[in-house]
């Protein structure tokens, strides 16, 4: 059962990677989409990024790229999840 749920979450996250907003309007629809879809997806990406960071830490330490790896895999997704204003989908493009 856990494998099926994990597979479904991974498929959802990969499927949402190519999704872009159809308009630049950040109205009520953007807030609802942000709260129901984007924030949970960002949380999942942050969790998987942290796991991949831990796995890649020995390689990153040898290549002296720990800061860059941590920023890419953990910090950026965490900022998108926790510090971005609700409904501000334009901030995800950075």
C-alpha positions as CSV (number, residue, x, y, z in Angstrom):
1,X,0.0,0.0,0.0
2,X,2.8,2.4,0.9
3,X,4.5,1.7,-2.5
4,X,1.4,2.6,-4.4
5,X,1.0,5.8,-2.4
6,X,4.6,6.8,-2.9
7,X,4.4,6.0,-6.6
8,X,1.2,8.1,-7.0
9,X,2.9,11.0,-5.2
10,X,6.0,10.8,-7.4
11,X,3.9,10.7,-10.6
12,X,1.9,13.7,-9.3
13,X,5.1,15.7,-8.6
14,X,6.7,14.8,-11.9
15,X,3.5,15.6,-13.7
16,X,3.2,19.0,-12.0
17,X,6.8,20.0,-12.9
18,X,5.7,21.1,-16.4
19,X,2.6,22.9,-15.3
20,X,2.6,26.7,-15.8
21,X,-0.2,29.1,-14.9
22,X,-2.4,29.9,-17.9
23,X,-2.7,33.6,-16.9
24,X,-0.8,36.1,-14.8
25,X,-3.8,36.7,-12.6
26,X,-3.2,35.9,-9.0
27,X,-6.8,36.1,-7.9
28,X,-8.9,33.8,-5.8
29,X,-8.3,30.8,-8.1
30,X,-4.5,31.2,-7.6
31,X,-4.9,31.2,-3.9
32,X,-7.0,28.0,-3.9
33,X,-4.7,26.3,-6.4
34,X,-1.7,27.3,-4.2
35,X,-3.2,26.0,-1.0
36,X,-4.6,22.8,-2.4
37,X,-2.1,21.7,-5.0
38,X,1.1,23.8,-5.1
39,X,2.0,24.0,-1.4
40,X,1.6,20.2,-0.8
41,X,3.6,19.5,-4.0
42,X,6.3,21.9,-2.8
43,X,6.4,20.1,0.6
44,X,6.8,16.7,-1.1
45,X,9.6,18.2,-3.3
46,X,11.3,19.6,-0.1
47,X,11.1,16.2,1.6
48,X,12.5,14.3,-1.4
49,X,15.1,17.0,-1.9
50,X,16.3,16.6,1.7
51,X,16.5,12.8,1.3
52,X,18.5,13.2,-1.9
53,X,20.7,15.8,-0.3
54,X,21.6,13.3,2.5
55,X,22.3,10.6,0.0
56,X,24.5,13.0,-2.1
57,X,26.3,14.6,0.8
58,X,29.4,12.5,0.6
59,X,29.9,13.3,-3.1
60,X,29.1,17.0,-2.5
61,X,31.6,17.1,0.3
62,X,34.3,15.7,-1.8
63,X,33.6,18.1,-4.7
64,X,33.2,21.0,-2.2
65,X,29.7,21.8,-3.5
66,X,27.7,21.2,-0.3
67,X,26.3,24.8,-0.2
68,X,25.2,24.7,-3.8
69,X,23.7,21.2,-3.4
70,X,21.8,22.2,-0.2
71,X,20.5,25.4,-1.8
72,X,19.2,23.6,-4.9
73,X,17.7,20.5,-3.2
74,X,16.5,21.9,0.1
75,X,16.6,25.7,0.6
76,X,14.8,26.7,-2.6
77,X,11.9,24.2,-2.3
78,X,11.6,25.1,1.4
79,X,11.3,28.8,0.6
80,X,8.7,28.0,-2.0
81,X,6.7,26.0,0.6
82,X,7.0,28.1,3.7
83,X,8.0,31.7,3.1
84,X,6.3,32.5,-0.2
85,X,3.1,34.6,0.1
86,X,-0.1,32.6,-0.5
87,X,-1.2,32.9,-4.1
88,X,2.1,34.3,-5.4
89,X,2.7,31.7,-8.1
90,X,5.0,34.1,-10.0
91,X,7.6,33.6,-7.3
92,X,8.0,29.9,-8.3
93,X,9.6,30.9,-11.5
94,X,12.8,32.1,-9.8
